[in-house]
Amino acid sequence: MPVGPTYRPDPLFAALGDAYSDAVEPAAFAAQIVRWRDQRAASEVGLDGLTEAEWIDHFGRFESLPGQPRPRAMRYHGHQFRHYNPDLGDGRGFLAAQLRDDRDRLLDLGTKGSGRTPWSRDGDGRLTLKGGVREVLAAEMLAARGVPTCRILSLIETGEQLVRGDEPSPTRSSVMVRLSHSHIRFGTFQRLAYFERTDLIEPLVDHVITAYHPTATDAASMLEGVVRVQARLVARWTAAGFVHGVLNTDNLNVTGESFDYGPWRFLPWLDPAFTAAYFDTAGLYSFARQAEAVFWALRQLAATLRPLAEEQALVDALNTFGPTYVTETQAALRGRLGLTDAGETAGQQLVDTTFALMAQGGEALGFEGVLFDWFGGEASAARAHAGPRAAHYVGETSDAFRRAVQAHDPDRPERLDHPGFAQPEPQDLLIDEVEAIWSRIAEDDDWSTFQAKVAAIRAGGE
């Protein structure tokens, strides 16, 4: 058996039947060169013992893992920049497998760049190698900053030359496998509502409850579960200074897990209007509007559940978003500053004063500067005032921030002994560095900078 004893297949989605997905065949690639293999994630699902040849067989040629059906391209619709698009679906990916991890959670192996499907339209079904590298980096940094995220299990270069309109072409190709709790999107429900298939929405609700929200008892309580995890996700993005870029309803899932990293960015400094996608000219998915965007998407999900729930129950579920987002933002920022909970009032003061200080400091202070300098709270005061950003920690705004920090105790202050805090600068991942990492790969096939960056991110997140 090419899998370990902890490997446990559980292909629940395929069991829903052909109304939700289509059996597809993966592309035959010219080459298979393993460029990224997440052994840490693989160990959680019993796949860490695969040889390189076996890895390529399963994640480059997509021979089915034991107990798994053939790949299924998932069906969905979605709002893209708030315009409904019924011509979506897995156009360059599929659900390759579902399995249980070492905590008994159901996980998906989903692909990107694995070839054409019935939903490809005019696309070639491929993924650029640069796109795959960017996805690995995004997922690693988000995980290190405490954001619920998919993980990139595998990235294999596939030996094709792709033509793209938004980057130099021809460019190298890849196929990626992500490990995620679910690929059931808001758009999965929207497609069924579009065709007025309430008979298919109800089994999907039951599936989501069973697999992901077991405390829910009906469609409205399932929605509330989704609302809460999505509010938590956006709060974590906020504290991480992350801009997803494309918050369409086909890019949001029922488990509140970030995935599909296309035009993402981390903020260089606090800029509410910052956008990640060059085509988001109206700023619909800018940093400060991400909560609004996700709530709008949740309203579209709620609309699909009207045949199964009372209107007021759905409204009540949606109304949990705001309070949950506030609470989760406080928790996320405390986590980033290494502080314990001191209550709601103190928590909101911490949020308000931290962002006020970031706004005042602007580009010179950066987004990460405050969070790095003051990690551990008052225990880091001397370090902050002796560091390269010390000039920003004087005046009324800084004093208000420090009072808010002093209201919280440090959480595990021994973490300040981490070697990372002996450095003058925080670990970040801005676009210029991402481009420099890719340039080394593109020009010299030099992966050392990429590997070093991932190692540094992981070390900083420990």
C-alpha positions in Angstrom: 0.0 0.0 0.0 1.5 3.4 -1.0 -0.2 5.1 2.0 0.4 5.1 5.7 -1.7 3.3 8.4 -3.3 6.6 9.4 -4.7 7.2 5.9 -8.5 7.1 6.1 -10.5 7.7 2.9 -14.0 9.1 3.3 -15.3 10.4 -0.1 -18.6 11.8 1.1 -19.1 14.4 -1.6 -19.0 11.9 -4.4 -21.7 10.0 -2.6 -24.1 12.9 -3.0 -24.4 11.8 -6.7 -23.9 13.2 -10.2 -26.2 16.2 -9.7 -23.4 18.0 -7.8 -20.2 17.1 -9.8 -18.9 15.5 -13.0 -16.5 12.7 -13.4 -13.4 14.0 -15.3 -10.1 12.8 -16.5 -6.9 14.6 -15.6 -4.6 16.0 -18.3 -1.6 14.1 -19.4 1.4 16.3 -18.7 4.7 16.5 -20.6 6.7 16.3 -17.4 6.4 15.9 -13.6 8.9 17.7 -11.4 8.1 18.0 -7.7 8.7 21.6 -6.7 6.9 21.6 -3.4 5.8 18.8 -1.1 4.3 19.7 2.3 5.4 16.7 4.5 3.9 18.3 7.6 0.4 18.4 6.1 0.9 15.0 4.4 1.7 13.4 7.8 -1.7 14.5 9.1 -3.5 12.4 6.5 -1.2 9.4 6.2 0.5 10.4 2.9 4.0 11.4 4.2 5.4 8.0 3.5 4.9 8.2 -0.3 8.0 7.8 -2.4 8.6 10.6 -4.9 7.4 8.3 -7.7 4.2 7.5 -5.8 3.8 11.2 -5.1 4.0 12.0 -8.8 1.6 9.1 -9.6 -1.1 10.5 -7.3 -0.5 14.2 -7.6 1.0 14.6 -11.1 -0.8 11.8 -13.0 -3.7 11.6 -10.5 -4.0 7.9 -10.1 -6.7 7.4 -7.5 -5.6 7.0 -3.9 -7.0 3.8 -2.3 -10.7 4.0 -1.6 -11.2 7.1 -3.7 -13.4 7.6 -6.7 -12.2 9.1 -9.9 -11.8 12.9 -9.9 -15.0 15.0 -9.8 -15.3 18.5 -11.2 -17.6 20.3 -8.8 -20.6 22.3 -10.2 -21.3 25.8 -9.0 -22.3 29.3 -10.1 -21.5 32.6 -8.4 -21.5 36.3 -8.3 -18.3 37.8 -9.7 -17.9 41.4 -8.6 -21.7 41.2 -7.8 -22.6 40.1 -11.3 -24.2 36.7 -11.4 -22.4 34.2 -13.6 -24.1 30.8 -14.4 -21.1 29.6 -16.5 -18.8 28.6 -13.7 -17.7 25.4 -12.1 -14.4 23.6 -11.7 -12.8 24.7 -15.0 -9.2 23.8 -14.2 -9.5 21.7 -11.1 -11.3 18.8 -9.4 -11.9 17.1 -6.2 -9.3 14.4 -6.2 -10.0 12.8 -2.8 -11.5 13.2 0.6 -10.0 11.8 3.7 -9.8 12.1 7.5 -6.9 13.8 9.3 -5.4 12.8 12.7 -8.1 14.8 14.4 -11.0 13.1 12.5 -11.7 16.2 10.4 -12.9 15.7 6.8 -10.4 17.1 4.4 -10.4 17.6 0.6 -7.6 17.2 -1.9 -8.5 19.7 -4.5 -6.5 20.5 -7.6 -5.7 23.5 -9.7 -4.2 23.3 -13.2 -5.2 19.6 -13.7 -6.7 20.0 -17.1 -9.9 20.9 -18.9 -13.4 19.9 -17.6 -16.9 20.5 -18.8 -16.7 23.9 -17.1 -13.5 25.2 -18.7 -15.2 27.4 -21.3 -12.4 28.8 -23.3 -9.7 28.1 -20.7 -6.8 25.7 -21.1 -7.3 24.2 -17.7 -3.7 24.9 -16.7 -1.9 26.8 -13.9 1.2 28.8 -14.4 4.2 27.8 -12.2 4.3 31.3 -11.0 0.7 31.1 -9.9 1.5 27.9 -8.0 4.5 29.5 -6.2 2.4 32.4 -5.2 -0.3 30.1 -3.7 2.3 28.3 -1.6 3.7 31.5 -0.3 0.3 33.0 0.5 -0.9 29.9 2.3 2.3 29.6 4.4 2.2 33.2 5.5 -1.5 33.2 6.3 -1.0 30.0 8.4 1.9 31.7 10.2 -0.3 34.7 11.0 -3.2 32.6 12.4 -5.6 32.7 9.4 -7.7 29.7 8.6 -6.4 28.7 5.3 -6.0 25.8 2.9 -2.5 24.4 2.7 -0.7 23.6 -0.6 0.1 19.9 -0.3 1.9 19.6 -3.7 3.2 21.7 -6.5 4.5 19.8 -9.6 6.0 21.5 -12.7 4.5 20.0 -15.8 6.7 20.9 -18.7 4.3 23.0 -20.8 4.6 26.5 -22.1 1.5 28.6 -21.3 0.3 31.9 -22.8 -1.3 34.4 -20.4 -2.4 37.9 -21.0 -1.4 39.3 -17.5 2.2 38.1 -17.3 5.2 37.5 -19.6 4.5 34.5 -21.9 5.2 31.8 -22.7 5.5 30.8 -19.1 6.1 27.6 -17.2 3.2 25.4 -16.1 2.3 23.5 -13.0 -0.4 21.4 -11.3 -1.2 22.1 -7.6 -3.0 20.1 -4.9 -4.5 22.0 -2.0 -5.5 20.4 1.3 -8.7 22.1 2.5 -11.6 21.3 4.8 -14.2 21.9 2.1 -14.6 23.1 -1.5 -18.4 23.5 -1.2 -18.8 27.1 -2.1 -21.7 29.6 -1.6 -22.0 29.2 -5.4 -22.6 25.5 -5.0 -26.0 26.4 -3.4 -26.5 29.3 -5.8 -26.4 26.9 -8.8 -29.1 24.7 -7.4 -31.3 27.7 -6.5 -30.8 29.1 -10.0 -32.3 25.8 -11.4 -35.0 25.8 -8.6 -33.8 22.4 -7.4 -34.9 22.6 -3.8 -34.8 18.8 -3.9 -31.1 19.0 -4.3 -30.4 21.9 -1.9 -31.9 19.9 1.0 -29.5 17.0 0.7 -26.6 19.4 0.3 -27.6 21.2 3.6 -27.8 17.8 5.3 -24.3 17.0 4.0 -22.8 20.3 5.2 -24.3 19.8 8.6 -23.1 16.2 8.9 -19.6 16.9 7.6 -18.8 20.4 8.8 -21.4 21.9 11.2 -22.6 19.0 13.3 -24.2 21.3 16.0 -26.6 22.7 13.4 -30.1 21.2 13.2 -31.6 22.8 10.1 -30.8 25.2 7.2 -31.0 28.3 9.3 -28.7 27.0 12.0 -26.3 25.8 9.3 -26.3 29.3 7.9 -25.5 30.7 11.3 -22.5 28.3 11.5 -21.3 29.5 8.1 -21.8 33.1 9.1 -19.7 32.7 12.2 -16.8 31.0 10.6 -16.8 33.6 7.8 -16.8 36.4 10.3 -13.8 34.8 12.0 -12.0 34.5 8.7 -12.4 38.1 7.7 -11.3 39.2 11.2 -8.2 37.1 10.8 -7.5 38.7 7.4 -7.9 42.1 9.0 -5.4 41.3 11.7 -3.0 39.8 9.2 -3.2 42.8 6.9 -4.3 40.5 4.0 -6.3 41.4 0.9 -7.7 38.4 -0.8 -8.5 40.3 -4.0 -11.4 38.3 -5.4 -14.2 37.7 -2.9 -16.7 36.3 -5.3 -19.3 33.8 -4.1 -17.4 31.0 -5.8 -14.3 31.8 -3.7 -16.0 31.5 -0.3 -16.7 28.1 1.3 -18.9 26.7 4.0 -16.0 26.1 6.4 -14.7 29.6 6.6 -11.3 28.8 5.2 -9.3 31.0 2.9 -8.4 29.5 -0.5 -7.8 30.3 -4.1 -5.0 32.8 -4.0 -4.9 34.7 -7.2 -4.2 38.5 -7.0 -3.6 38.5 -3.2 -1.5 41.1 -1.3 -0.3 41.8 2.2 -0.5 45.4 3.2 2.8 47.3 3.2 1.2 49.8 5.5 -2.4 50.5 6.7 -4.3 51.7 3.7 -8.1 51.0 3.9 -8.5 51.5 0.1 -5.7 49.1 -0.9 -6.8 46.5 -3.5 -5.0 43.4 -4.6 -6.5 43.0 -8.1 -5.5 45.5 -10.8 -9.0 45.0 -12.3 -10.8 46.0 -9.1 -11.0 49.6 -10.2 -14.0 50.4 -7.9 -12.2 49.0 -4.8 -15.1 46.6 -4.2 -12.8 44.1 -2.5 -10.4 46.6 -0.9 -8.9 45.9 2.5 -11.5 47.9 4.5 -14.4 46.5 2.5 -13.7 42.8 2.9 -16.1 42.4 5.7 -18.8 44.1 3.7 -18.1 41.9 0.7 -18.3 38.7 2.7 -21.5 39.7 4.4 -23.0 40.5 1.0 -22.0 37.1 -0.2 -23.6 35.5 2.9 -26.8 37.2 2.1 -26.7 35.5 -1.3 -26.2 32.2 0.4 -29.1 32.9 2.7 -31.4 33.6 -0.3 -30.8 30.1 -1.6 -32.1 28.6 1.7 -35.5 30.4 1.7 -37.4 27.3 0.6 -36.0 25.5 3.6 -36.2 28.0 6.4 -38.3 30.8 7.8 -37.3 34.3 6.7 -36.7 35.6 10.2 -34.5 32.6 11.1 -32.3 33.4 8.2 -32.2 37.1 9.1 -31.3 36.2 12.7 -28.5 34.0 11.4 -27.1 36.8 9.2 -27.3 39.2 12.1 -24.7 37.2 14.0 -22.0 38.4 11.5 -21.5 41.9 13.0 -21.0 40.9 16.7 -19.0 37.9 15.7 -16.7 40.0 13.5 -16.1 42.5 16.3 -15.3 39.7 18.8 -13.1 37.8 16.4 -11.2 40.9 15.4 -10.4 41.6 19.0 -9.2 38.0 19.5 -7.2 38.0 16.3 -5.4 41.3 17.1 -4.7 40.1 20.7 -3.2 37.0 19.1 -1.0 39.0 16.8 0.2 41.1 19.8 0.7 38.1 22.1 -1.8 39.4 24.7 -4.4 37.7 26.9 -8.1 38.6 27.0 -9.0 41.6 29.2 -12.6 41.9 28.3 -14.6 43.4 25.5 -14.1 47.1 26.3 -10.3 46.7 26.7 -10.3 44.6 23.5 -12.0 47.2 21.4 -9.7 49.9 22.8 -6.7 47.8 21.7 -8.2 47.4 18.2 -9.0 51.1 17.8 -5.6 52.4 19.2 -3.5 49.9 17.2 -5.1 50.9 13.9 -4.9 54.5 14.8 -1.2 54.2 15.5 -0.7 52.3 12.2 -2.7 55.0 10.3 -0.6 57.8 11.8 2.7 56.0 11.1 1.8 55.2 7.5 4.4 53.9 5.2 7.3 54.6 7.5 5.8 52.4 10.3 4.3 49.8 8.0 1.6 47.3 8.9 3.7 44.8 10.7 5.9 47.3 12.6 3.6 47.8 15.6 2.6 44.2 15.9 6.3 43.1 15.8 7.7 45.8 18.1 5.0 45.4 20.7 4.5 41.6 20.7 4.1 40.6 24.3 2.8 44.0 25.3 4.5 46.0 28.0 7.2 43.3 28.2 8.4 44.6 24.8 8.4 48.3 25.6 12.1 48.7 26.0 12.7 46.8 22.7 10.1 48.9 20.9 11.6 52.2 22.1 15.1 51.1 21.2 14.2 49.8 17.7 14.2 51.3 14.3 10.6 52.6 14.6 11.0 54.2 18.1 10.2 57.6 16.8 6.6 56.5 16.1 6.1 55.6 19.8 5.7 59.1 21.2 2.8 61.4 21.3 -0.9 61.1 22.1 -1.8 58.4 19.7 1.1 56.2 20.9 0.2 56.9 24.5 -3.3 55.8 24.0 -2.1 52.6 22.3 0.3 51.9 25.2 -2.5 52.3 27.7 -4.6 49.8 25.8 -1.6 47.4 25.7 -1.0 47.8 29.4 -4.6 46.7 30.1 -3.7 43.2 28.8 -1.3 40.7 30.2 1.3 39.0 28.0 0.3 35.6 26.7 3.2 33.2 27.1 5.9 35.9 27.3 8.6 33.2 26.9 7.8 33.5 23.2 9.8 36.7 23.2 12.9 34.5 23.4 12.3 33.4 19.9 15.3 34.3 17.7 13.0 36.3 15.4 12.5 39.0 18.0 16.2 39.6 18.1 16.0 40.9 14.5 15.2 44.5 13.8 12.6 43.8 11.1 9.5 41.6 11.1 8.9 38.7 8.7 6.6 40.0 6.0 5.7 39.0 2.4 5.2 42.0 0.2 4.8 41.9 -3.5 8.4 43.0 -4.4 9.8 40.1 -2.5 7.4 37.7 -4.1 8.4 38.9 -7.6 12.1 38.6 -6.6 11.6 35.0 -5.5 9.9 34.2 -8.8 12.6 36.0 -10.8 15.2 33.7 -9.4 13.1 30.7 -10.4 12.2 32.0 -13.8 15.7 33.2 -14.8 18.0 30.6 -13.2 15.7 27.8 -12.0 17.0 28.7 -8.5 14.6 27.6 -5.8 16.8 28.4 -2.9 15.2 31.8 -2.2 11.8 30.3 -2.3 12.8 27.5 0.1 14.5 29.9 2.4 11.5 32.1 2.5 9.1 29.3 3.4 11.5 28.1 6.1 11.7 31.6 7.5 7.9 32.0 7.5 7.5 28.7 9.3 10.1 29.5 11.8 8.5 32.8 12.6 5.1 31.2 13.0 6.2 28.6 15.5 
